């Protein structure tokens, strides 16, 4: 997707502070962190949101969920962390490229809205 912010980050057209990368995914620090640790984990191939996960691309989502604990451990999130994915505009999604937020580094509120 040529106008997708995260696709541009994957291509290297927009800089990011990478914390993890492999052939399928990229993880980088959020530029407007909502917790002491706030990392975004994205598939390198464009998937618009959770609503677009299907049988053909579900394996990359499964891979992301094997990567997230490794990133959390490397970041020292030993007491826990939150993983969030917003879906669609009403769900708070502002970049329409599937991404998962890793939030931690402090005791997080149990409030979700």
PELINRA-V834110 format. One record per pair of residues at least 12 apart in sequence whose C-alpha atoms are under 6 Angstrom apart, sorted by the first residue. I is the first residue (numbers start at 1). GAP is how many residues later the second one is. D is the distance in whole Angstrom. If there is no record, write none. Layout:
((I	GAP	D) (I	GAP	D))
This chain:
((17	12	6) (24	19	6) (24	20	6) (25	17	6) (25	18	4) (25	19	5) (26	15	6) (26	16	5) (27	13	5) (27	14	4) (28	12	5) (35	68	6) (35	69	6) (36	69	5) (37	66	6) (37	67	5) (37	68	5) (38	64	6) (38	65	5) (39	62	6) (39	63	5) (40	60	6) (40	61	5) (41	58	6) (41	59	5) (42	57	5) (47	50	6) (47	51	5) (48	48	5) (48	49	4) (48	50	5) (49	38	6) (49	48	6) (49	49	4) (81	22	6) (81	23	5) (82	20	6) (82	21	5) (83	18	5) (83	19	5) (84	16	5) (84	17	5) (85	15	5))
